[in-house]
Amino acid sequence: MTKSKQMLLIKLGIDILLGALAAYCAFALRIGLPLGKYAPRAFTYTYISVFIKVALNYYFNLHRQSWRTVGTRDALALAKSTVIFALIASSIAFMLGHNYNIPRSIPLIDALVYAVFMGSSRFASRIIFEEIVGRKTGINKKRTLIVGAGDAGTMIAREIFRHPESGLVPVGFLDDDPSKKETRFLGLDVFGPIGDLRQVVRGHSIEEVIIAMPSAPGTTVRRIVELAKKAKVQYRIIPGIYEVISGKVSISLLRPVDVEDLLRREPVRLDIDSIAGYLSSKVVLVTGAGGSIGSEICRQICHFSPKLLILLGRGENSLFNIEREMKANYSHIPYVTMVADVRNTHKIEHIFEQYRPEVVFHAAAHKHVPMMETNPDEAILNNIGGTQNLVKNALRFNTSYFVNISTDKAVNPTSIMGASKRVAEMVVRKAAKEAREGQHFMSVRFGNVLGSRGSVVPIFRDQIRKGGPVTVTHPDMTRYFMTIPEAAQLVLQAGGMQKNGQVFVLDMGDPVKIVDLAKDLIRLSGFEPGEDIDIVYTGVRPGEKLFEELLTAEEGTTATHHKKIFEAKSNDLPADLDAKLAGLFETAASGNNEDICKRLFEVVPQFKSKEIEGAVHEQI
């Protein structure tokens, strides 16, 4: 017999003894001792009572409860069991009437005493474990201060009490809410506001600070980190609200503070109904499904129970990784994995014909700016040609929603990549004009995503790990940033707006200087910029801009019903787009970089590159 089964039998045996004792106590309280002539009736009643209690115990799984972690849900199950027992036992006593001849208040007293016994045994076990065992084993553990006395803070404190093996012992809380001052949660004091962190650390010998504020903005997290550094104490954080989607907080989620926390923004509030309306029970195709954005879109889609999720990508290794994740975390979602290039006309047509996707998220694209400057033909054939291939099939097979993932680099583009994505937006808008009723074609434009492939953050981390230097192209280089989950959620939200032909622009917040980002990462790694790790400026790379824009001057925006999504007033769709695209593809096939730039300029007059400027200068 396994140890777990032994524990179940022991707990069941204790519950049976408590049930029998409760029945005896009910007679003793009602009749008094000795029981006299009521003794035989008490024995019969106890037998029936225990039988009913055991049956209800099994029905509500009371014997499976973990006594050392018992909580409100367990207490609720016990209350339900007790009420039902009282009703059944009282009914039996009423039906037997004078033939049985016991006071009809006995079942009610029995139920109350049983509830007290059962509840006391469980909560006593928890108290013994947390207060005696936990505190005794916590003598040599880190004294921990929890910043944030809300739900997340109290949950993490409770988790620490339940898991003495964590090596932590909670001492108290800090919280800026004045109503919580001098209040106690789980027996722990709220010492004061966050600004008192240094004094509390010194006064209570704190060794570690836990930031338990998943919805706090980045400015608040930055402030706490700076205070902890000045107090010379270690600090960790509960992930932001995007990572704690389930709402469950545990010690396993604690991690070092990262740059994403310092840039954390107000959480996205989604219109769940509008998203579920076009994703639930639908066949959904995601291109670039193995990439950072595409894979996160897949994860978010899984929360809305699609009929089938098609994971399409060209890189088998990245597809293999997301497929493993699907098997582990989303096994209830039907999915297929398709290794395919979006430029492959026959393969894409076959996929659309076989699966008839009702929703398409097009995230597959070449995104590295300098690399596309030296390989412009690939940017044209993949970013534009692949998009055209997809929208053609989406039109033919009556796809309801086609969402193209675009970029801020498509605005006044100075790079081949940016210009190619601007043309891809045009291809989608042209498809919108040809769409049938009920079809929606749109693009969603946003800036840089923290942690995505090719972003500066992993590059900086690698440079710091090697001892530096950290390379920044220019001291004034500025970019917009958002987290991968936030970007994916807003993309899903934009798709549910049921617009056709629009270019949506996501609210990227405030721009961030790249050099400030580098300094933050250096400090979070335990070093000082300029002292331990140098920052070196390498010069602006081909195709790069110092400042990214989300809109062109002539576009402007209109608000949507979602405060983080805006609609661009795009008006740059050439009447002869098909002819210009044919010429662009033909030139791209030739491989002449200068000619490709000239062709791109014909489609996107806002495109500015060295090749175009040089050609204009020669004409002058």
Secondary structure as a PSIPRED ss2 file (coil, helix, strand):
# PSIPRED VFORMAT (PSIPRED V4.0)

   1 M C   1.000  0.000  0.000
   2 T C   1.000  0.000  0.000
   3 K H   0.000  1.000  0.000
   4 S H   0.000  1.000  0.000
   5 K H   0.000  1.000  0.000
   6 Q H   0.000  1.000  0.000
   7 M H   0.000  1.000  0.000
   8 L H   0.000  1.000  0.000
   9 L H   0.000  1.000  0.000
  10 I H   0.000  1.000  0.000
  11 K H   0.000  1.000  0.000
  12 L H   0.000  1.000  0.000
  13 G H   0.000  1.000  0.000
  14 I H   0.000  1.000  0.000
  15 D H   0.000  1.000  0.000
  16 I H   0.000  1.000  0.000
  17 L H   0.000  1.000  0.000
  18 L H   0.000  1.000  0.000
  19 G H   0.000  1.000  0.000
  20 A H   0.000  1.000  0.000
  21 L H   0.000  1.000  0.000
  22 A H   0.000  1.000  0.000
  23 A H   0.000  1.000  0.000
  24 Y H   0.000  1.000  0.000
  25 C H   0.000  1.000  0.000
  26 A H   0.000  1.000  0.000
  27 F H   0.000  1.000  0.000
  28 A H   0.000  1.000  0.000
  29 L H   0.000  1.000  0.000
  30 R H   0.000  1.000  0.000
  31 I H   0.000  1.000  0.000
  32 G C   1.000  0.000  0.000
  33 L C   1.000  0.000  0.000
  34 P C   1.000  0.000  0.000
  35 L C   1.000  0.000  0.000
  36 G H   0.000  1.000  0.000
  37 K H   0.000  1.000  0.000
  38 Y H   0.000  1.000  0.000
  39 A H   0.000  1.000  0.000
  40 P H   0.000  1.000  0.000
  41 R H   0.000  1.000  0.000
  42 A H   0.000  1.000  0.000
  43 F H   0.000  1.000  0.000
  44 T H   0.000  1.000  0.000
  45 Y H   0.000  1.000  0.000
  46 T H   0.000  1.000  0.000
  47 Y H   0.000  1.000  0.000
  48 I H   0.000  1.000  0.000
  49 S H   0.000  1.000  0.000
  50 V H   0.000  1.000  0.000
  51 F H   0.000  1.000  0.000
  52 I H   0.000  1.000  0.000
  53 K H   0.000  1.000  0.000
  54 V H   0.000  1.000  0.000
  55 A H   0.000  1.000  0.000
  56 L H   0.000  1.000  0.000
  57 N H   0.000  1.000  0.000
  58 Y H   0.000  1.000  0.000
  59 Y H   0.000  1.000  0.000
  60 F C   1.000  0.000  0.000
  61 N C   1.000  0.000  0.000
  62 L H   0.000  1.000  0.000
  63 H H   0.000  1.000  0.000
  64 R H   0.000  1.000  0.000
  65 Q C   1.000  0.000  0.000
  66 S C   1.000  0.000  0.000
  67 W H   0.000  1.000  0.000
  68 R H   0.000  1.000  0.000
  69 T H   0.000  1.000  0.000
  70 V C   1.000  0.000  0.000
  71 G C   1.000  0.000  0.000
  72 T H   0.000  1.000  0.000
  73 R H   0.000  1.000  0.000
  74 D H   0.000  1.000  0.000
  75 A H   0.000  1.000  0.000
  76 L H   0.000  1.000  0.000
  77 A H   0.000  1.000  0.000
  78 L H   0.000  1.000  0.000
  79 A H   0.000  1.000  0.000
  80 K H   0.000  1.000  0.000
  81 S H   0.000  1.000  0.000
  82 T H   0.000  1.000  0.000
  83 V H   0.000  1.000  0.000
  84 I H   0.000  1.000  0.000
  85 F H   0.000  1.000  0.000
  86 A H   0.000  1.000  0.000
  87 L H   0.000  1.000  0.000
  88 I H   0.000  1.000  0.000
  89 A H   0.000  1.000  0.000
  90 S H   0.000  1.000  0.000
  91 S H   0.000  1.000  0.000
  92 I H   0.000  1.000  0.000
  93 A H   0.000  1.000  0.000
  94 F H   0.000  1.000  0.000
  95 M H   0.000  1.000  0.000
  96 L H   0.000  1.000  0.000
  97 G H   0.000  1.000  0.000
  98 H H   0.000  1.000  0.000
  99 N H   0.000  1.000  0.000
 100 Y H   0.000  1.000  0.000
 101 N C   1.000  0.000  0.000
 102 I C   1.000  0.000  0.000
 103 P C   1.000  0.000  0.000
 104 R C   1.000  0.000  0.000
 105 S C   1.000  0.000  0.000
 106 I H   0.000  1.000  0.000
 107 P H   0.000  1.000  0.000
 108 L H   0.000  1.000  0.000
 109 I H   0.000  1.000  0.000
 110 D H   0.000  1.000  0.000
 111 A H   0.000  1.000  0.000
 112 L H   0.000  1.000  0.000
 113 V H   0.000  1.000  0.000
 114 Y H   0.000  1.000  0.000
 115 A H   0.000  1.000  0.000
 116 V H   0.000  1.000  0.000
 117 F H   0.000  1.000  0.000
 118 M H   0.000  1.000  0.000
 119 G H   0.000  1.000  0.000
 120 S H   0.000  1.000  0.000
 121 S H   0.000  1.000  0.000
 122 R H   0.000  1.000  0.000
 123 F H   0.000  1.000  0.000
 124 A H   0.000  1.000  0.000
 125 S H   0.000  1.000  0.000
 126 R H   0.000  1.000  0.000
 127 I H   0.000  1.000  0.000
 128 I H   0.000  1.000  0.000
 129 F H   0.000  1.000  0.000
 130 E H   0.000  1.000  0.000
 131 E H   0.000  1.000  0.000
 132 I H   0.000  1.000  0.000
 133 V H   0.000  1.000  0.000
 134 G H   0.000  1.000  0.000
 135 R H   0.000  1.000  0.000
 136 K H   0.000  1.000  0.000
 137 T H   0.000  1.000  0.000
 138 G C   1.000  0.000  0.000
 139 I C   1.000  0.000  0.000
 140 N C   1.000  0.000  0.000
 141 K C   1.000  0.000  0.000
 142 K E   0.000  0.000  1.000
 143 R E   0.000  0.000  1.000
 144 T E   0.000  0.000  1.000
 145 L E   0.000  0.000  1.000
 146 I E   0.000  0.000  1.000
 147 V E   0.000  0.000  1.000
 148 G C   1.000  0.000  0.000
 149 A C   1.000  0.000  0.000
 150 G C   1.000  0.000  0.000
 151 D H   0.000  1.000  0.000
 152 A H   0.000  1.000  0.000
 153 G H   0.000  1.000  0.000
 154 T H   0.000  1.000  0.000
 155 M H   0.000  1.000  0.000
 156 I H   0.000  1.000  0.000
 157 A H   0.000  1.000  0.000
 158 R H   0.000  1.000  0.000
 159 E H   0.000  1.000  0.000
 160 I H   0.000  1.000  0.000
 161 F H   0.000  1.000  0.000
 162 R H   0.000  1.000  0.000
 163 H C   1.000  0.000  0.000
 164 P H   0.000  1.000  0.000
 165 E H   0.000  1.000  0.000
 166 S H   0.000  1.000  0.000
 167 G C   1.000  0.000  0.000
 168 L E   0.000  0.000  1.000
 169 V E   0.000  0.000  1.000
 170 P E   0.000  0.000  1.000
 171 V E   0.000  0.000  1.000
 172 G E   0.000  0.000  1.000
 173 F E   0.000  0.000  1.000
 174 L E   0.000  0.000  1.000
 175 D C   1.000  0.000  0.000
 176 D C   1.000  0.000  0.000
 177 D C   1.000  0.000  0.000
 178 P H   0.000  1.000  0.000
 179 S H   0.000  1.000  0.000
 180 K H   0.000  1.000  0.000
 181 K C   1.000  0.000  0.000
 182 E C   1.000  0.000  0.000
 183 T C   1.000  0.000  0.000
 184 R E   0.000  0.000  1.000
 185 F E   0.000  0.000  1.000
 186 L C   1.000  0.000  0.000
 187 G C   1.000  0.000  0.000
 188 L E   0.000  0.000  1.000
 189 D E   0.000  0.000  1.000
 190 V E   0.000  0.000  1.000
 191 F E   0.000  0.000  1.000
 192 G E   0.000  0.000  1.000
 193 P C   1.000  0.000  0.000
 194 I H   0.000  1.000  0.000
 195 G H   0.000  1.000  0.000
 196 D H   0.000  1.000  0.000
 197 L H   0.000  1.000  0.000
 198 R H   0.000  1.000  0.000
 199 Q H   0.000  1.000  0.000
 200 V H   0.000  1.000  0.000
 201 V H   0.000  1.000  0.000
 202 R H   0.000  1.000  0.000
 203 G H   0.000  1.000  0.000
 204 H C   1.000  0.000  0.000
 205 S C   1.000  0.000  0.000
 206 I C   1.000  0.000  0.000
 207 E C   1.000  0.000  0.000
 208 E E   0.000  0.000  1.000
 209 V E   0.000  0.000  1.000
 210 I E   0.000  0.000  1.000
 211 I E   0.000  0.000  1.000
 212 A C   1.000  0.000  0.000
 213 M C   1.000  0.000  0.000
 214 P C   1.000  0.000  0.000
 215 S C   1.000  0.000  0.000
 216 A C   1.000  0.000  0.000
 217 P C   1.000  0.000  0.000
 218 G H   0.000  1.000  0.000
 219 T H   0.000  1.000  0.000
 220 T H   0.000  1.000  0.000
 221 V H   0.000  1.000  0.000
 222 R H   0.000  1.000  0.000
 223 R H   0.000  1.000  0.000
 224 I H   0.000  1.000  0.000
 225 V H   0.000  1.000  0.000
 226 E H   0.000  1.000  0.000
 227 L H   0.000  1.000  0.000
 228 A H   0.000  1.000  0.000
 229 K H   0.000  1.000  0.000
 230 K H   0.000  1.000  0.000
 231 A C   1.000  0.000  0.000
 232 K C   1.000  0.000  0.000
 233 V C   1.000  0.000  0.000
 234 Q E   0.000  0.000  1.000
 235 Y E   0.000  0.000  1.000
 236 R E   0.000  0.000  1.000
 237 I E   0.000  0.000  1.000
 238 I C   1.000  0.000  0.000
 239 P C   1.000  0.000  0.000
 240 G C   1.000  0.000  0.000
 241 I C   1.000  0.000  0.000
 242 Y C   1.000  0.000  0.000
 243 E C   1.000  0.000  0.000
 244 V C   1.000  0.000  0.000
 245 I C   1.000  0.000  0.000
 246 S C   1.000  0.000  0.000
 247 G C   1.000  0.000  0.000
 248 K C   1.000  0.000  0.000
 249 V C   1.000  0.000  0.000
 250 S C   1.000  0.000  0.000
 251 I H   0.000  1.000  0.000
 252 S H   0.000  1.000  0.000
 253 L H   0.000  1.000  0.000
 254 L C   1.000  0.000  0.000
 255 R E   0.000  0.000  1.000
 256 P C   1.000  0.000  0.000
 257 V C   1.000  0.000  0.000
 258 D C   1.000  0.000  0.000
 259 V H   0.000  1.000  0.000
 260 E H   0.000  1.000  0.000
 261 D H   0.000  1.000  0.000
 262 L H   0.000  1.000  0.000
 263 L C   1.000  0.000  0.000
 264 R C   1.000  0.000  0.000
 265 R C   1.000  0.000  0.000
 266 E C   1.000  0.000  0.000
 267 P C   1.000  0.000  0.000
 268 V C   1.000  0.000  0.000
 269 R C   1.000  0.000  0.000
 270 L C   1.000  0.000  0.000
 271 D C   1.000  0.000  0.000
 272 I H   0.000  1.000  0.000
 273 D H   0.000  1.000  0.000
 274 S H   0.000  1.000  0.000
 275 I H   0.000  1.000  0.000
 276 A H   0.000  1.000  0.000
 277 G H   0.000  1.000  0.000
 278 Y H   0.000  1.000  0.000
 279 L H   0.000  1.000  0.000
 280 S C   1.000  0.000  0.000
 281 S C   1.000  0.000  0.000
 282 K C   1.000  0.000  0.000
 283 V E   0.000  0.000  1.000
 284 V E   0.000  0.000  1.000
 285 L E   0.000  0.000  1.000
 286 V E   0.000  0.000  1.000
 287 T E   0.000  0.000  1.000
 288 G C   1.000  0.000  0.000
 289 A C   1.000  0.000  0.000
 290 G C   1.000  0.000  0.000
 291 G C   1.000  0.000  0.000
 292 S H   0.000  1.000  0.000
 293 I H   0.000  1.000  0.000
 294 G H   0.000  1.000  0.000
 295 S H   0.000  1.000  0.000
 296 E H   0.000  1.000  0.000
 297 I H   0.000  1.000  0.000
 298 C H   0.000  1.000  0.000
 299 R H   0.000  1.000  0.000
 300 Q H   0.000  1.000  0.000
 301 I H   0.000  1.000  0.000
 302 C H   0.000  1.000  0.000
 303 H C   1.000  0.000  0.000
 304 F C   1.000  0.000  0.000
 305 S C   1.000  0.000  0.000
 306 P C   1.000  0.000  0.000
 307 K C   1.000  0.000  0.000
 308 L E   0.000  0.000  1.000
 309 L E   0.000  0.000  1.000
 310 I E   0.000  0.000  1.000
 311 L E   0.000  0.000  1.000
 312 L E   0.000  0.000  1.000
 313 G E   0.000  0.000  1.000
 314 R C   1.000  0.000  0.000
 315 G C   1.000  0.000  0.000
 316 E H   0.000  1.000  0.000
 317 N H   0.000  1.000  0.000
 318 S H   0.000  1.000  0.000
 319 L H   0.000  1.000  0.000
 320 F H   0.000  1.000  0.000
 321 N H   0.000  1.000  0.000
 322 I H   0.000  1.000  0.000
 323 E H   0.000  1.000  0.000
 324 R H   0.000  1.000  0.000
 325 E H   0.000  1.000  0.000
 326 M H   0.000  1.000  0.000
 327 K H   0.000  1.000  0.000
 328 A H   0.000  1.000  0.000
 329 N H   0.000  1.000  0.000
 330 Y C   1.000  0.000  0.000
 331 S C   1.000  0.000  0.000
 332 H C   1.000  0.000  0.000
 333 I C   1.000  0.000  0.000
 334 P C   1.000  0.000  0.000
 335 Y E   0.000  0.000  1.000
 336 V E   0.000  0.000  1.000
 337 T E   0.000  0.000  1.000
 338 M E   0.000  0.000  1.000
 339 V E   0.000  0.000  1.000
 340 A C   1.000  0.000  0.000
 341 D C   1.000  0.000  0.000
 342 V C   1.000  0.000  0.000
 343 R C   1.000  0.000  0.000
 344 N C   1.000  0.000  0.000
 345 T H   0.000  1.000  0.000
 346 H H   0.000  1.000  0.000
 347 K H   0.000  1.000  0.000
 348 I H   0.000  1.000  0.000
 349 E H   0.000  1.000  0.000
 350 H H   0.000  1.000  0.000
 351 I H   0.000  1.000  0.000
 352 F H   0.000  1.000  0.000
 353 E H   0.000  1.000  0.000
 354 Q H   0.000  1.000  0.000
 355 Y H   0.000  1.000  0.000
 356 R C   1.000  0.000  0.000
 357 P C   1.000  0.000  0.000
 358 E C   1.000  0.000  0.000
 359 V E   0.000  0.000  1.000
 360 V E   0.000  0.000  1.000
 361 F E   0.000  0.000  1.000
 362 H E   0.000  0.000  1.000
 363 A C   1.000  0.000  0.000
 364 A C   1.000  0.000  0.000
 365 A C   1.000  0.000  0.000
 366 H C   1.000  0.000  0.000
 367 K C   1.000  0.000  0.000
 368 H C   1.000  0.000  0.000
 369 V H   0.000  1.000  0.000
 370 P H   0.000  1.000  0.000
 371 M H   0.000  1.000  0.000
 372 M H   0.000  1.000  0.000
 373 E H   0.000  1.000  0.000
 374 T H   0.000  1.000  0.000
 375 N C   1.000  0.000  0.000
 376 P H   0.000  1.000  0.000
 377 D H   0.000  1.000  0.000
 378 E H   0.000  1.000  0.000
 379 A H   0.000  1.000  0.000
 380 I H   0.000  1.000  0.000
 381 L H   0.000  1.000  0.000
 382 N H   0.000  1.000  0.000
 383 N H   0.000  1.000  0.000
 384 I H   0.000  1.000  0.000
 385 G H   0.000  1.000  0.000
 386 G H   0.000  1.000  0.000
 387 T H   0.000  1.000  0.000
 388 Q H   0.000  1.000  0.000
 389 N H   0.000  1.000  0.000
 390 L H   0.000  1.000  0.000
 391 V H   0.000  1.000  0.000
 392 K H   0.000  1.000  0.000
 393 N H   0.000  1.000  0.000
 394 A H   0.000  1.000  0.000
 395 L H   0.000  1.000  0.000
 396 R H   0.000  1.000  0.000
 397 F C   1.000  0.000  0.000
 398 N C   1.000  0.000  0.000
 399 T C   1.000  0.000  0.000
 400 S C   1.000  0.000  0.000
 401 Y E   0.000  0.000  1.000
 402 F E   0.000  0.000  1.000
 403 V E   0.000  0.000  1.000
 404 N E   0.000  0.000  1.000
 405 I E   0.000  0.000  1.000
 406 S E   0.000  0.000  1.000
 407 T E   0.000  0.000  1.000
 408 D H   0.000  1.000  0.000
 409 K H   0.000  1.000  0.000
 410 A H   0.000  1.000  0.000
 411 V C   1.000  0.000  0.000
 412 N C   1.000  0.000  0.000
 413 P C   1.000  0.000  0.000
 414 T C   1.000  0.000  0.000
 415 S C   1.000  0.000  0.000
 416 I H   0.000  1.000  0.000
 417 M H   0.000  1.000  0.000
 418 G H   0.000  1.000  0.000
 419 A H   0.000  1.000  0.000
 420 S H   0.000  1.000  0.000
 421 K H   0.000  1.000  0.000
 422 R H   0.000  1.000  0.000
 423 V H   0.000  1.000  0.000
 424 A H   0.000  1.000  0.000
 425 E H   0.000  1.000  0.000
 426 M H   0.000  1.000  0.000
 427 V H   0.000  1.000  0.000
 428 V H   0.000  1.000  0.000
 429 R H   0.000  1.000  0.000
 430 K H   0.000  1.000  0.000
 431 A H   0.000  1.000  0.000
 432 A H   0.000  1.000  0.000
 433 K H   0.000  1.000  0.000
 434 E H   0.000  1.000  0.000
 435 A C   1.000  0.000  0.000
 436 R C   1.000  0.000  0.000
 437 E C   1.000  0.000  0.000
 438 G C   1.000  0.000  0.000
 439 Q C   1.000  0.000  0.000
 440 H E   0.000  0.000  1.000
 441 F E   0.000  0.000  1.000
 442 M E   0.000  0.000  1.000
 443 S E   0.000  0.000  1.000
 444 V E   0.000  0.000  1.000
 445 R E   0.000  0.000  1.000
 446 F E   0.000  0.000  1.000
 447 G C   1.000  0.000  0.000
 448 N E   0.000  0.000  1.000
 449 V E   0.000  0.000  1.000
 450 L E   0.000  0.000  1.000
 451 G C   1.000  0.000  0.000
 452 S C   1.000  0.000  0.000
 453 R C   1.000  0.000  0.000
 454 G C   1.000  0.000  0.000
 455 S C   1.000  0.000  0.000
 456 V H   0.000  1.000  0.000
 457 V H   0.000  1.000  0.000
 458 P H   0.000  1.000  0.000
 459 I H   0.000  1.000  0.000
 460 F H   0.000  1.000  0.000
 461 R H   0.000  1.000  0.000
 462 D H   0.000  1.000  0.000
 463 Q H   0.000  1.000  0.000
 464 I H   0.000  1.000  0.000
 465 R H   0.000  1.000  0.000
 466 K C   1.000  0.000  0.000
 467 G C   1.000  0.000  0.000
 468 G C   1.000  0.000  0.000
 469 P C   1.000  0.000  0.000
 470 V E   0.000  0.000  1.000
 471 T E   0.000  0.000  1.000
 472 V E   0.000  0.000  1.000
 473 T C   1.000  0.000  0.000
 474 H C   1.000  0.000  0.000
 475 P C   1.000  0.000  0.000
 476 D C   1.000  0.000  0.000
 477 M C   1.000  0.000  0.000
 478 T E   0.000  0.000  1.000
 479 R E   0.000  0.000  1.000
 480 Y C   1.000  0.000  0.000
 481 F E   0.000  0.000  1.000
 482 M E   0.000  0.000  1.000
 483 T E   0.000  0.000  1.000
 484 I H   0.000  1.000  0.000
 485 P H   0.000  1.000  0.000
 486 E H   0.000  1.000  0.000
 487 A H   0.000  1.000  0.000
 488 A H   0.000  1.000  0.000
 489 Q H   0.000  1.000  0.000
 490 L H   0.000  1.000  0.000
 491 V H   0.000  1.000  0.000
 492 L H   0.000  1.000  0.000
 493 Q H   0.000  1.000  0.000
 494 A H   0.000  1.000  0.000
 495 G H   0.000  1.000  0.000
 496 G C   1.000  0.000  0.000
 497 M C   1.000  0.000  0.000
 498 Q C   1.000  0.000  0.000
 499 K C   1.000  0.000  0.000
 500 N C   1.000  0.000  0.000
 501 G C   1.000  0.000  0.000
 502 Q C   1.000  0.000  0.000
 503 V E   0.000  0.000  1.000
 504 F E   0.000  0.000  1.000
 505 V E   0.000  0.000  1.000
 506 L E   0.000  0.000  1.000
 507 D C   1.000  0.000  0.000
 508 M C   1.000  0.000  0.000
 509 G C   1.000  0.000  0.000
 510 D C   1.000  0.000  0.000
 511 P C   1.000  0.000  0.000
 512 V E   0.000  0.000  1.000
 513 K E   0.000  0.000  1.000
 514 I H   0.000  1.000  0.000
 515 V H   0.000  1.000  0.000
 516 D H   0.000  1.000  0.000
 517 L H   0.000  1.000  0.000
 518 A H   0.000  1.000  0.000
 519 K H   0.000  1.000  0.000
 520 D H   0.000  1.000  0.000
 521 L H   0.000  1.000  0.000
 522 I H   0.000  1.000  0.000
 523 R H   0.000  1.000  0.000
 524 L H   0.000  1.000  0.000
 525 S C   1.000  0.000  0.000
 526 G C   1.000  0.000  0.000
 527 F C   1.000  0.000  0.000
 528 E C   1.000  0.000  0.000
 529 P E   0.000  0.000  1.000
 530 G C   1.000  0.000  0.000
 531 E C   1.000  0.000  0.000
 532 D C   1.000  0.000  0.000
 533 I E   0.000  0.000  1.000
 534 D C   1.000  0.000  0.000
 535 I E   0.000  0.000  1.000
 536 V E   0.000  0.000  1.000
 537 Y E   0.000  0.000  1.000
 538 T C   1.000  0.000  0.000
 539 G C   1.000  0.000  0.000
 540 V C   1.000  0.000  0.000
 541 R C   1.000  0.000  0.000
 542 P C   1.000  0.000  0.000
 543 G C   1.000  0.000  0.000
 544 E C   1.000  0.000  0.000
 545 K C   1.000  0.000  0.000
 546 L C   1.000  0.000  0.000
 547 F E   0.000  0.000  1.000
 548 E C   1.000  0.000  0.000
 549 E C   1.000  0.000  0.000
 550 L C   1.000  0.000  0.000
 551 L C   1.000  0.000  0.000
 552 T C   1.000  0.000  0.000
 553 A C   1.000  0.000  0.000
 554 E C   1.000  0.000  0.000
 555 E C   1.000  0.000  0.000
 556 G C   1.000  0.000  0.000
 557 T E   0.000  0.000  1.000
 558 T E   0.000  0.000  1.000
 559 A E   0.000  0.000  1.000
 560 T C   1.000  0.000  0.000
 561 H C   1.000  0.000  0.000
 562 H C   1.000  0.000  0.000
 563 K C   1.000  0.000  0.000
 564 K C   1.000  0.000  0.000
 565 I E   0.000  0.000  1.000
 566 F E   0.000  0.000  1.000
 567 E E   0.000  0.000  1.000
 568 A E   0.000  0.000  1.000
 569 K C   1.000  0.000  0.000
 570 S C   1.000  0.000  0.000
 571 N C   1.000  0.000  0.000
 572 D C   1.000  0.000  0.000
 573 L C   1.000  0.000  0.000
 574 P C   1.000  0.000  0.000
 575 A C   1.000  0.000  0.000
 576 D C   1.000  0.000  0.000
 577 L H   0.000  1.000  0.000
 578 D H   0.000  1.000  0.000
 579 A H   0.000  1.000  0.000
 580 K H   0.000  1.000  0.000
 581 L H   0.000  1.000  0.000
 582 A H   0.000  1.000  0.000
 583 G H   0.000  1.000  0.000
 584 L H   0.000  1.000  0.000
 585 F H   0.000  1.000  0.000
 586 E H   0.000  1.000  0.000
 587 T H   0.000  1.000  0.000
 588 A H   0.000  1.000  0.000
 589 A H   0.000  1.000  0.000
 590 S H   0.000  1.000  0.000
 591 G C   1.000  0.000  0.000
 592 N C   1.000  0.000  0.000
 593 N H   0.000  1.000  0.000
 594 E H   0.000  1.000  0.000
 595 D H   0.000  1.000  0.000
 596 I H   0.000  1.000  0.000
 597 C H   0.000  1.000  0.000
 598 K H   0.000  1.000  0.000
 599 R H   0.000  1.000  0.000
 600 L H   0.000  1.000  0.000
 601 F H   0.000  1.000  0.000
 602 E H   0.000  1.000  0.000
 603 V H   0.000  1.000  0.000
 604 V C   1.000  0.000  0.000
 605 P C   1.000  0.000  0.000
 606 Q C   1.000  0.000  0.000
 607 F C   1.000  0.000  0.000
 608 K C   1.000  0.000  0.000
 609 S C   1.000  0.000  0.000
 610 K H   0.000  1.000  0.000
 611 E H   0.000  1.000  0.000
 612 I H   0.000  1.000  0.000
 613 E H   0.000  1.000  0.000
 614 G H   0.000  1.000  0.000
 615 A H   0.000  1.000  0.000
 616 V H   0.000  1.000  0.000
 617 H H   0.000  1.000  0.000
 618 E H   0.000  1.000  0.000
 619 Q H   0.000  1.000  0.000
 620 I C   1.000  0.000  0.000
